[in-house]
Amino acid sequence: MSRRLADLMVDADDDTVTKTETMQVDDLNSVSIYPYKRRRLPQEIIFEILLRLPAQVIHDKRYVYEEWKLMTGAKDFIYSHLWNSTPGILIMENHKNYGIYVEMRRGCLEICKFDCGSFQLIGNSVNGLVLATPKDKESRDKQILSVFNPLTKQHVGVPYDDSVIFSTTLAFAEASMKYKVVRSCHPKSSWCVGLLTIGVDEEWRYIDIQHISMLAQSVLWNEPRVTRGYVHWIDSLIVLTLDVETEVIYEFAKPEFGPRRGFLAMGHNIFFYHLPRQPKSHEYLMEVWEMNSETGEWTMLFTSDLKPLSDRFKGLNSINVFGMLASGEVLLFGIVGSEKLCGAYNVRTRDVQWIQLEKCASKYYPIPHVNSMVWLE
């Protein structure tokens, strides 16, 4: 935040008018001192201004006065700021606790370094919170987990579970405003889905999945994808979707798509992309489909010609889509192979912005994320 903006917002909860003096230097280097009236801004305006600042700026004591900490630490502000924030993507180096955070603002990429300190991330991100484990190997082997905010460095432990675990993920139930850890596991002789509500449960609970076919239950082996309020397990024919609020699992059929495929969990719904090559026209058309998490219905979102990328890389086999920015308008992708590049491709304008990586793009993995000040009370 600039010094000028900060000066305007000082002591905003006081509506009195004061006089002060300031020094102004003109182009001729002459100096004049003159009095002016500075009216303090209403608290509602300060609230709206702060909502538009990135979370990392608000959290930094260098930019935000102590007088505003009470406001920015309140739950209503934190969640209002979260819903107004620009979602981005974490590009984390494999088996490391650091990477970069990429988001799109005003048509340009904004990048900041991301460091999880003494924690290593596991799985997904929800509202700026992640599951993490201490970096030391002993803690990881013992399956010690915490819910962790990488920006504020706050964390809380998750009760231990000695089941044979295949995946663990974090999810958010919007109606009840509760965070839940979800696991697919084998506590006995059959597949189970375990849940634990942070701040409520002291032990893991297991939900009924007997209504799910045996074939569908085997899909729980796969890595889950998380959208707002739902957890999805996907294979070539079936999608299992857990409604985190009701704790009920639904089985949906997945349509047959082309041979090259990938899934992205961004925002509310699951996205599916595939890149069917058309040799006769020398075009590379990428189709992006969206699944409604409540109904399981798939709808084609858009089709884009990726020929400009094909020209740059002599084919699309080397492109690995990391995720989507700017409400699906921009694809963030890495280059599999020796190139240390990450690109953001605007499917409408066909412009590409590049990010130089420290290592080959194949050494990184993406996590949809948004920087936030959310914490668990």
C-alpha positions in Angstrom: 0.0 0.0 0.0 1.4 3.4 -0.9 2.3 6.0 1.8 -0.3 8.4 0.3 -3.1 5.8 0.6 -2.1 4.9 4.1 -2.1 8.6 5.2 -5.6 9.0 3.9 -6.8 6.0 5.9 -5.3 6.8 9.3 -7.6 6.6 12.3 -10.6 6.0 10.0 -13.0 5.3 12.9 -12.6 8.9 14.0 -14.8 11.3 12.1 -13.2 14.5 13.4 -11.5 17.0 11.2 -7.9 18.1 12.0 -5.4 20.5 10.5 -1.9 19.4 9.7 1.0 20.8 7.7 2.8 19.3 4.8 5.7 20.2 2.6 5.4 20.3 -1.2 8.3 20.6 -3.6 7.5 22.0 -7.0 9.4 21.5 -10.3 11.6 24.6 -9.5 12.7 23.1 -6.2 11.0 25.9 -4.3 9.5 24.8 -1.0 6.2 26.0 0.4 4.5 24.9 3.6 0.7 25.1 3.6 -2.1 23.9 5.9 -4.9 21.7 4.6 -7.8 19.8 6.1 -7.6 16.0 6.2 -10.9 14.2 6.7 -10.7 10.7 8.0 -12.4 8.1 5.9 -15.4 6.2 7.1 -14.7 2.6 8.3 -16.9 1.2 5.6 -14.7 2.7 2.9 -11.5 1.4 4.5 -13.2 -2.0 4.6 -13.9 -1.9 0.9 -10.4 -0.7 0.1 -8.7 -3.4 2.1 -10.9 -6.0 0.4 -9.2 -5.2 -2.9 -5.6 -5.8 -1.5 -3.9 -9.1 -1.8 -3.9 -11.2 1.4 -0.1 -11.1 1.5 -0.2 -7.3 1.6 -2.8 -7.1 4.4 -0.9 -9.7 6.4 2.4 -7.7 6.1 2.8 -5.3 9.0 4.8 -2.9 6.8 1.6 -2.0 4.9 -1.3 -2.1 7.3 -1.6 -0.1 10.4 -2.1 -1.8 13.8 -5.4 0.1 14.1 -6.8 -2.0 11.3 -5.8 -5.4 12.6 -9.0 -5.7 14.6 -10.9 -5.2 11.3 -8.8 -7.5 9.1 -8.7 -10.2 11.8 -12.5 -10.4 12.1 -14.2 -13.4 10.5 -16.6 -11.4 8.4 -13.7 -9.5 6.8 -11.6 -12.6 6.3 -14.3 -14.5 4.4 -15.4 -11.4 2.5 -11.8 -10.9 1.4 -11.6 -14.6 0.5 -14.7 -14.5 -1.8 -13.3 -11.3 -3.5 -9.8 -12.8 -4.0 -8.3 -13.8 -7.3 -7.7 -17.6 -7.3 -4.3 -18.7 -8.5 -2.1 -21.8 -8.7 0.7 -23.0 -6.5 3.6 -24.6 -8.5 5.4 -26.6 -5.9 8.7 -28.4 -6.5 8.4 -32.2 -5.9 9.2 -33.2 -2.3 10.0 -29.7 -1.4 8.3 -27.1 0.8 8.6 -24.1 -1.5 7.6 -23.0 -5.0 5.9 -20.1 -6.7 2.3 -18.7 -6.5 0.9 -17.5 -9.8 -2.3 -15.5 -10.3 -3.8 -13.3 -13.0 -4.5 -9.6 -12.2 -5.6 -7.0 -14.7 -4.5 -9.3 -17.6 -1.0 -9.8 -16.3 0.7 -12.6 -14.4 1.6 -11.9 -10.8 4.2 -14.2 -9.2 5.4 -14.5 -5.7 7.6 -17.0 -4.0 5.9 -19.5 -1.7 7.6 -21.0 1.3 5.9 -23.5 3.7 8.6 -23.2 6.3 9.0 -26.4 8.3 6.0 -28.1 6.6 5.6 -30.1 3.4 2.3 -29.9 1.6 0.0 -32.9 1.0 -2.8 -32.9 -1.5 -5.0 -29.9 -2.1 -5.8 -26.4 -0.9 -9.1 -25.1 0.3 -9.7 -21.4 1.1 -6.0 -20.9 1.5 -5.6 -23.8 3.9 -3.7 -27.0 3.1 -2.9 -30.3 4.7 0.8 -30.6 5.6 3.2 -32.8 7.4 6.5 -31.9 9.1 9.5 -32.1 6.8 11.3 -34.7 8.8 11.0 -38.2 7.6 10.0 -39.7 10.9 6.9 -37.4 11.2 5.9 -38.3 7.6 6.2 -42.0 8.2 4.0 -41.7 11.3 1.4 -39.9 9.2 1.4 -36.8 11.4 -0.8 -34.2 9.7 -1.8 -30.6 10.3 -4.1 -28.1 8.7 -1.8 -25.3 7.8 -2.1 -21.7 6.4 1.1 -21.1 4.5 0.7 -17.3 4.6 0.1 -16.9 8.3 2.0 -20.1 9.3 -0.8 -21.1 11.7 -1.4 -24.8 12.0 -3.5 -27.3 14.0 -2.9 -31.0 14.4 -5.2 -33.7 12.9 -5.9 -36.8 15.1 -4.0 -39.9 14.1 -5.6 -42.8 12.3 -3.8 -46.2 11.9 -5.9 -47.4 8.9 -4.2 -48.3 5.6 -4.6 -45.0 4.0 -4.6 -44.4 0.2 -5.5 -40.7 0.0 -6.1 -37.8 2.4 -7.6 -34.5 1.4 -9.1 -31.3 2.9 -12.6 -30.1 2.1 -15.0 -27.3 3.1 -18.7 -27.6 3.9 -20.1 -24.1 2.9 -23.4 -24.2 4.7 -22.0 -25.2 8.1 -18.6 -23.4 7.5 -16.8 -26.5 8.7 -13.5 -27.9 7.4 -13.3 -31.7 7.1 -10.4 -34.1 6.4 -11.5 -36.9 4.1 -9.6 -40.2 3.7 -10.1 -43.3 1.5 -8.8 -46.2 3.4 -8.9 -49.9 4.3 -9.5 -50.0 8.1 -10.9 -53.6 7.9 -11.4 -55.8 4.8 -13.3 -53.4 2.5 -13.1 -49.9 1.2 -14.1 -47.0 3.6 -14.3 -43.3 3.5 -13.3 -41.7 6.8 -14.1 -38.1 7.8 -13.0 -35.9 10.6 -14.5 -32.4 11.2 -11.8 -30.0 12.4 -12.5 -28.6 15.8 -15.4 -31.0 16.4 -14.3 -34.6 16.1 -11.7 -36.2 18.2 -11.9 -39.5 16.4 -12.4 -40.5 12.8 -15.9 -41.4 11.5 -16.6 -43.8 8.6 -19.5 -43.2 6.2 -21.7 -45.8 4.6 -20.7 -46.7 1.0 -22.6 -50.0 0.7 -24.9 -48.5 -2.0 -21.8 -48.0 -4.2 -21.0 -50.8 -6.6 -17.8 -52.8 -6.0 -16.3 -51.5 -9.3 -17.0 -47.9 -8.2 -15.5 -48.5 -4.7 -12.2 -49.5 -6.4 -12.1 -45.9 -7.8 -11.3 -44.8 -4.2 -7.8 -46.0 -5.0 -7.3 -42.9 -7.2 -6.1 -39.5 -6.0 -9.2 -37.3 -5.2 -10.0 -33.9 -6.7 -11.6 -31.3 -4.5 -14.0 -28.6 -5.5 -15.9 -26.3 -3.2 -18.1 -28.5 -1.1 -17.2 -31.8 -2.9 -14.6 -34.5 -3.2 -14.3 -36.5 -6.4 -12.6 -39.8 -7.3 -12.4 -40.3 -11.0 -11.4 -43.1 -13.4 -12.1 -43.8 -17.1 -15.8 -44.7 -16.6 -16.9 -43.6 -13.1 -17.0 -40.5 -11.0 -17.5 -40.9 -7.2 -18.6 -37.6 -5.6 -18.8 -36.9 -1.9 -21.1 -34.1 -0.8 -19.0 -32.8 2.2 -22.0 -31.2 3.8 -24.4 -34.2 3.8 -21.6 -36.8 3.8 -23.3 -38.8 1.1 -21.4 -40.3 -1.8 -22.9 -40.4 -5.3 -21.9 -42.5 -8.3 -21.9 -40.9 -11.7 -21.0 -42.2 -15.2 -18.3 -40.4 -17.0 -18.7 -39.9 -20.8 -16.1 -41.3 -23.1 -13.6 -38.6 -24.2 -10.6 -38.7 -26.4 -7.4 -40.5 -25.7 -5.5 -37.6 -24.2 -7.1 -36.4 -21.0 -6.6 -34.6 -17.7 -8.8 -33.4 -14.8 -8.6 -30.0 -13.1 -10.4 -29.1 -9.9 -11.0 -25.4 -10.0 -13.5 -23.5 -8.0 -16.9 -25.2 -7.8 -16.7 -27.8 -10.5 -14.4 -30.4 -12.1 -13.0 -29.6 -15.5 -11.8 -32.2 -18.1 -9.6 -31.3 -21.0 -8.3 -33.4 -23.9 -6.3 -32.6 -26.9 -7.5 -34.6 -29.9 -5.0 -34.1 -32.8 -6.4 -33.4 -36.3 -3.6 -34.3 -38.7 -5.4 -33.3 -41.9 -6.0 -29.8 -40.8 -2.8 -29.6 -38.7 -4.8 -28.1 -35.9 -4.7 -29.0 -32.2 -8.1 -28.4 -30.7 -8.4 -28.6 -27.0 -11.9 -29.3 -25.6 -12.7 -28.3 -22.0 -15.7 -29.9 -20.3 -17.2 -29.0 -17.0 -19.0 -31.4 -14.6 -21.8 -30.1 -12.4 -20.9 -31.5 -8.9 -24.5 -31.8 -7.8 -25.9 -33.7 -10.9 -22.8 -35.2 -12.5 -23.8 -33.7 -15.8 -21.0 -32.8 -18.2 -21.1 -29.7 -20.5 -18.6 -28.6 -23.0 -17.2 -25.2 -21.8 -15.2 -24.2 -24.8 -12.9 -25.4 -27.7 -9.6 -23.7 -28.4 -7.1 -24.1 -31.1 -3.6 -24.6 -29.6 -1.8 -24.3 -32.9 0.4 -21.4 -31.6 1.7 -23.6 -28.9 2.2 -26.5 -31.3 4.4 -24.3 -33.5 6.5 -23.3 -30.5 7.0 -26.8 -29.2 6.8 -29.0 -32.3 3.7 -30.7 -31.0 1.6 -30.7 -27.9 2.8 -34.0 -26.3 5.2 -32.0 -24.1 2.5 -29.7 -22.7 1.1 -30.5 -19.2 -1.8 -28.3 -18.2 -1.4 -27.0 -14.6 -4.7 -25.3 -14.3 -6.9 -22.4 -15.4 -6.7 -18.7 -14.4 -9.0 -15.7 -14.9 -12.2 -17.8 -14.7 -11.0 -20.3 -17.3 -9.8 -17.8 -19.9 -6.1 -18.6 -19.3 -4.4 -22.0 -19.3 -1.3 -22.3 -17.1 0.9 -25.1 -18.4 4.4 -26.5 -18.0 6.7 -28.0 -20.6 7.6 -31.7 -20.0 11.2 -32.3 -20.8 14.3 -30.2 -20.4 12.8 -26.7 -20.7 12.6 -24.6 -17.5 9.5 -22.8 -18.7 5.9 -22.3 -17.6 3.4 -20.5 -19.8 0.0 -18.8 -19.5 -2.0 -19.1 -22.7 -5.0 -16.9 -23.2 -7.5 -19.0 -25.2 -9.3 -15.9 -26.5 -6.4 -13.7 -27.6 -3.9 -16.6 -28.1 -1.3 -14.5 -26.2 1.4 -16.4 -24.2 3.1 -15.0 -21.1 6.2 -16.9 -19.9 7.6 -17.7 -16.4 11.2 -18.8 -16.0 11.5 -21.7 -13.6 14.6 -22.8 -11.6 14.2 -26.4 -12.7 12.5 -28.4 -15.5 8.7 -28.0 -15.4 8.3 -31.8 -14.9 9.9 -31.3 -11.5 6.9 -29.3 -10.3 3.2 -30.1 -9.5 0.3 -27.7 -9.4 -2.1 -26.9 -6.6 -5.1 -24.6 -7.1 -4.8 -22.1 -4.3 -5.8 -18.7 -3.1 -3.8 -16.7 -0.6 -6.0 -16.0 2.4 -6.0 -15.2 6.1 -8.5 -17.9 7.0 -8.0 -19.7 10.2 -9.9 -22.3 12.2 -11.4 -21.0 15.4 
